[in-house]
Every structure is written in C-alpha cells, then in structure tokens.
Amino acid sequence: MERFAELLDRLVLTPSRNGKLRLLIDYFRTEPDPNRGWGLAGLTGGLDFPAIKPALLRTLAMERLDPVLFAYSYDYVGDLAETVSLVWPTGQSRRNSTPSLDEVVHRLMAASRSDAPAVMSELLDELTPSGRYAVIKLATGGLRVGVSARLTKQALADFGNVPVEEIEELWHGLAPPFTELFRWLEGQGPRPASAALAPFRPVMLSNAIGENDFASLDPADYAAEWKWDGIRVQVVSEKGVRRLYSRTGDDISGAFPDLVEHMNFEGVIDGELLVGNPRERTGTFADLQKRLNRKTVSKALLREAPVFVRCYDLLVAGDEDLRALPWAERRTRLEAFVAALPPNRFDLSPLVPYGSWEELNRLRCNPPHPVIEGVMLKRRDSAYLAGRPKGPWFKWKRDPHTVDAVLMYAQRGHGKRSSFYSDFTFGVWTGPEDDPVLMPVGKAYFGFTDEELRQLDKYVRDNTIERFGPVRSVRADLNHGLVLEIAFEGLNRSTRHKSGVAMRFPRISRLRWDKPPHEADRLETLERLLQDELGS
Amino acid sequence: MHYLDGMAEPRSLLRLRPEGLWCPEGDFYIDPIRPVPRALITHGHSDHARSGHGSVLATRETLDIMAIRYGGSFAGSTEEARLGEARTIGGVTVTFHPAGHVLGSAQIAIEKHGARIVASGDYKRERDPTCAPFEVVPCDIFITEATFGLPVFCHPPAAEEIRRLLDSMRQFPERTHIVGAYALGKAQRLIALAREAGYTETIYLHGALIRLCDYYRSRGIDLGPLEPATSENAPPAGALVIAPPSAVDDRWSRRFADPLASFASGWMRIRQRAKQRGVELPLIISDHSDWNDLTATIRETGAEEVWVTHGREEALVRWCELNGIRARPLHLAGYEDEAE
C-alpha cells in the first residue's frame, strides 16, 4: 500500500506528462503482482467500495481526537481525507509491517456496511500517514491525481512496448488485478483473448493538414466531409450487447440511455455524438456538455437535450469486418446501413463535393452550419487503421477566432517553467467608452515560443504592481500595458466567470508589442460572437 | 500554587518586555528582538540571534555562526557558554543544555532556590548527525516553541525522505535535483543524511550556503565532496544541488538541466503547501519537533506550567489544558510582533 501511496503523492505533484509516464512505468516494473494490478484498477477507476462513506471517516477521527484540536487541524489543512490521515494516532498497530495493496483491497471488498468502521479503523492504524490518505481516497472513490485512464493505458503500452490501441482494444475484456495483461506485457505469456462482448475497436485518427501537404495531394484521391463539433464515438451493437465508447475506449453507455435504446442493429459505427434531432436541429458543443460526465440522466434532460449520432464510417456490419475495405466501399455500405436506422437518432455525415483545394478552402471558411469546425479529408482507397497513420486522413480546421486582450496577471509555471511567469490571465475592456475597466476573460499558458516566454517573463517582472503568493498583478491601463492576441476555438456561456463567457482552448497567438492597450477589444465583441454561436 | 519558604516563584524568573524575555534578577534577555545590554542567545538563526547587543553569551558555535553572518563586531563583547556548565548571573544560576536544533543550539535553564525555568529556543528530538542531541531538563516551567504545533504535523523518519530523494534521482537521471533548504542547519543535515544513505557524488551548493558548510566541516562534521554551483561551474545533468528555498524557483535555477524542484521542510507535510510552491518532490525533513515530540517533551520535562511561543500556540495550549498542565501563549503578553 505504501508504494502505491507514494506513487499517488508523486503523480499529483509531477506536472509533465512524460514525468507521470515515467513514474507509472517504474511502478509497473518494480511492484509485484497482484499489487500493481490493483494499483492500475485504482488509477483507471475500476474499484468501488460502496460500504465506505466519507462521513464515516470524520466520525472515526472524532472518536480519537479532541474536537477542538480536530477543528484546528481541519481548518489548517482544508481537506478532510488529508486531515484524518495526519491526525490519526500512530503506534496503534501490533503488526511490524504495513499491509500490501492486495490485502487492503481484499479487506475493503469484504467490508459490509456494518463492519466498515472496524475495517477502516484497523487499516488506518496499520498504515503511515501517506498510506492512510491513499486508502481513504481509494475507499471513498476519486484519487484525483491528474492522471487520466488514457494516460495510464499509454504507460502500460510503453511498459510493454505495444501500441496503446492494443491496450484499448483489450481493455473491456480484462478485470483487476490484470495478472494476464502484465504477463503478456512482460513477454511471459500470450496476449489475453478479447473476452468482452461488443468490444471497442481502436479508432482511426487524422493528422492536421499542413500548408506544404497540398502540393503533393490530388483532390481526386480524397473525399471531404464536414468535421462536426461534438465528441467522436464508436457505437457497438453485437449479439444483443450495446455499448457506446468514447474515442479512447471508455464505455459511456450509461450516460446515454436514450441512444442505447435505439441501437437496434448488428454492427459497429464510427460517428460524432451531437445534441438535437438530425432532421431539425444540431446543438452546439455547449449543449452537449450538459450530457457529458454524468452517472445518471434526468428525464427532463433527456427531453431537453436528446443525443444522436452523425455517422462517419462502418467498421462491422452483421458479423462482417469491413475495416480492411477501401473507404469508398465502406462509405457505400454505410449509406445503406444508416438508411435503415431510426432517423431521429442516426444520420449520415454528408460529403462535401469539391473540385480543387481552393474551392474546398472557400467552403471550409463559410460552413453551412455553426457546429462545423472544419473539414475532414479521407483517401478514397484507405483502409480503417488503428491510431494516427500519416497520409490517409487529414483534418483541416476552421481558422480560430482571435481577440486582442490585455495582460493582467501572471503566475509562475511548474516543472521546467517554475522560474518563469508562464500562466497569463488577460482581460478585455468593459464599462463606459470613456472610462473603461479591464474584465478578465481567460487564462493561457501556451502558444508562445521559448524566446517569447523569456520576453513575457521579463515584462512581468519589470511591470509588477502587486504580488499575491505566486501571482503577480501587472500594470495594465489605457496607455500602459501589453496586448496579447488570443486565439480560441469557441465561446461558452459561463456562470462561474464574472465576464459571463468562457473560451475554449485559448492560447497566445501573437505578442502585440506595437498595439496600445486602449485599442484592445471590448467585452461586447465576445458577447456578439457568443450570440452568433448560440443564435443559429 | 504554594512555594516553600526560600523557594523562588518560578514565574518571577522571566518576564516579557518589548525586547523579549527578560530575567529581572540577572538583568539579561533571551533571544531579544532589539539591541539590549546583555543577551543570552539559544542558536544562530537570524530571528533569534541579532546583532548589536552590548554583550552576548552563547555556545562557541553560536558565537562563530553570528560572526560569520554579521561580521566579527556583531556585539560589544562575547562570552562562550559551555554546555552543562552552571554560572551565576546576578541572583540566578544559568546553564546551557543542547537543543538538537542546529549546530550549537542550546536550551537555557534559569534557576533560583530550587525553582527552574527552561527556555528551549527551537528544538527537535529526531536524530541529527550534525548536532548534539536534545537533553531533557526537568523544570517547573517549560517554554516551548510551537512551529509545528498542530496534530497534523508528524514528521516521518528523515532517512525515509532521503530514500525518496535518491529514488527520484534514479528515476529522473537527466534532471538536476534542486533541494531548497535553509542555509543554517537544514542544508548541512540534508548533506550529512545523503552521505549516510550512501550518496558519494559531489553535491553542489548555492553561494549562500558555502561559508556555513565550511564552518560545519571545520567543526569535524563530514559533508563529503562539495562544489559551488556557479554558471561557470555548472553541475552535470542529474546532479544534486542545495540552495536556499527562495532560489529554487527563481531565475538562479535556470542554469541547470531541466531542474526538478524539491524542498526540505516540515511544511511539506501539507500537500497544498507543496502544490502552491510548485514543489515536485516535497521532503518532510524538519529541524523542529513535530506534534508528538512537542507533547512528549512537555511530559518528560515534568513542567507544571508551559509557555508556548512562535507558532500555533492555541492547539498546544489546548492539549496542555486537556492533560492538566497549565499553559499560556506568550504572544498574549506582548510577543505579537515577534518575527518568525
């Protein structure tokens, strides 16, 4: 348990993706079975101990510590699990070693509602503060260490030197503590058989097209279709088992009962999940967000925001695997297949006829629908391949929106950037034209070069007017300040931000040293854009 | 409380004045915060040891450290206090006892007619290869620090933390590990602990640490090979660098290969503290007592009354009350402005 606890403590403070991968791989390499498998299950959200509730922890701690001292402690630390793990009395255990993760998991699994307090107390007695914190987080759900299931699978792939798509494909047929999987990854055993019904098929992804790519590409070889701004999904219905997967292989069926109900076909479809009704209305990404990351869905929400799938590709029809066929053939099969599906839940992604790249570019810049974020190019003869092969599929996104904003606050970064002010909060003008004030509208920490970062860092240090811990407030008024050109993909309405808007993927596209701050944009500009996005 | 005839009332031995704790019978101050005619200093940290006093009585090491920090003329006159050696000042007897905090650190016991008060300065109970261990001095009144005076502070064994540092250096051999550590005490202890754990490579130092490390070595403490970490003498990738905490995430650290920020401090017990500072590798190593050691020490001294100073006074006072020991926070009597 202590090794796992240490891994969690390191992961939460390690900012870089590569650093996290290194820690995970090291854990898989050095921790024996079955502990590492339970660790993997914990990191990917595969463990659930319904008998243990957070309230129980507070009760247990209060039985062991004076309430006034507990209150001082909780007030100082601010996190219940951490407080309990630290104030728990030491030296209560008669064992001379701490329990392994395997033992902890088995004891938690065996706990009933009535003996949960005793099971939990004994574990807390036997562990160190770090181990206690980990067991509380594990038992009550939500490790929150900044590691996605996807990143964990990537670490497994790197550990075993196999493509991550293979892990994703196998994933739903595997169960903790994943002993067979680790044997295979270490070259000690065969690849585990995919035992799951209606398994996930590794998704084919596209590359962004570059300016230089067009010269070598023939428009006649590529079909174009709109790139819709929803989430990419795989819709699987086989032998009575229906599953909806995200593009990384997470089973998200539970959140979309309205769609699952209508998956009365035999096959595997690749498409875009969107809100609305395909014959009448295609909702925005903000509409779709209401349906994401939910465990249960209310009837009202199902009525208000029904989902449908706009179909891109057909991977399996009946028991026939179509993935090796050319795209053009799959497309013909897809058209016939979708025609037989419920039209309020499935439609066909339309093709975009074009003759030249110039013509396609005009279409891309003036899409017929606001929920289109660009075009996709697919080689007519391309098979459906796992991963992101270079060549067969390209995405050509709509140009981002830009706004000129004024730098307001800067915060130090992490890791390599810990000595640099690298996280920038920027604002636009609001209030009366003759006496405007800056309203923060977003935060960006990438988009600039290393040289520009050095310039920004120097600017922040030279123009600081106030400091709050790691944050500096930078001089920003009508005549003195730094204008940043911010590029972003779209706007959402936000009740959490004072400005009422939230940008998607904001980044700093240019430093406008030449532009006086009073020429930066006003909040009305963003509000108009928001109207345009929502209005259609 | 009743005292027998001829026995001094221990509370009268020390009083609070704006300058600090004052002994009326001996007319001296302990760790005064302003210049005074006569000062007794517990240890060399700058909030306890200030320059400009008329005369200073302290251990040899504390006097040396003050001279290194403030120059040779930091006080009108100096006098060395030997550990365990009693001396009379005015009407009281004064004895210095080791405090286990940093090299030269001492508790100061003041006695008169069998009544004894101990001002412990800063202290720790955990083993430290760079200074003499804390000695329990039975007393009537114990003056304790409370830097980590909350039940949440429980320092793990320092050797375990060093193991985590060396593990990280193995996991990330291309990254320079920069550990923030206070220049006096923590830095040298960290180096000595790394040596004990078998780390034999050259350790690189920020300029602010060099003179104190040299002094520790001159007192016979083995710190192994050390080099200054300058721009011209940049440590190789993967080296161990020790620097004052403020330098770790400042421009100074840009000279190193992909630095990994670490910080050795008792505050690192709290995850949010580490996060806020951008520390990737927190090492919970402290030269102060944790909660369990504070409370155990209070019991061991047998004190009937405890005065609690700098830190989280209220929790330690509460603990004393729960355990039938009279206690009061010193700041109520005029220590509010004390710098920490």
HADDOCK unambig.tbl for C-alpha pairs under 7 A between the chains (distance, minus, plus):
assign (segid A and resid 13 and name CA) (segid B and resid 275 and name CA) 6.50 0.50 0.50
assign (segid A and resid 13 and name CA) (segid B and resid 279 and name CA) 6.99 0.50 0.50
assign (segid A and resid 13 and name CA) (segid B and resid 280 and name CA) 4.99 0.50 0.50
assign (segid A and resid 14 and name CA) (segid B and resid 280 and name CA) 5.53 0.50 0.50
assign (segid A and resid 69 and name CA) (segid B and resid 315 and name CA) 6.14 0.50 0.50
assign (segid A and resid 72 and name CA) (segid B and resid 315 and name CA) 6.99 0.50 0.50
assign (segid A and resid 73 and name CA) (segid B and resid 150 and name CA) 6.36 0.50 0.50
assign (segid A and resid 73 and name CA) (segid B and resid 151 and name CA) 6.64 0.50 0.50
assign (segid A and resid 73 and name CA) (segid B and resid 152 and name CA) 6.15 0.50 0.50
assign (segid A and resid 77 and name CA) (segid B and resid 270 and name CA) 6.77 0.50 0.50
assign (segid A and resid 83 and name CA) (segid B and resid 152 and name CA) 6.58 0.50 0.50
assign (segid A and resid 86 and name CA) (segid B and resid 152 and name CA) 4.73 0.50 0.50
assign (segid A and resid 86 and name CA) (segid B and resid 153 and name CA) 6.98 0.50 0.50
assign (segid A and resid 87 and name CA) (segid B and resid 151 and name CA) 5.34 0.50 0.50
assign (segid A and resid 87 and name CA) (segid B and resid 152 and name CA) 4.95 0.50 0.50
assign (segid A and resid 414 and name CA) (segid B and resid 278 and name CA) 5.69 0.50 0.50
assign (segid A and resid 415 and name CA) (segid B and resid 260 and name CA) 6.43 0.50 0.50
assign (segid A and resid 416 and name CA) (segid B and resid 258 and name CA) 5.72 0.50 0.50
assign (segid A and resid 416 and name CA) (segid B and resid 259 and name CA) 6.43 0.50 0.50
assign (segid A and resid 418 and name CA) (segid B and resid 249 and name CA) 5.43 0.50 0.50
assign (segid A and resid 418 and name CA) (segid B and resid 278 and name CA) 6.85 0.50 0.50
assign (segid A and resid 419 and name CA) (segid B and resid 249 and name CA) 4.68 0.50 0.50
assign (segid A and resid 419 and name CA) (segid B and resid 250 and name CA) 4.60 0.50 0.50
assign (segid A and resid 419 and name CA) (segid B and resid 251 and name CA) 5.46 0.50 0.50
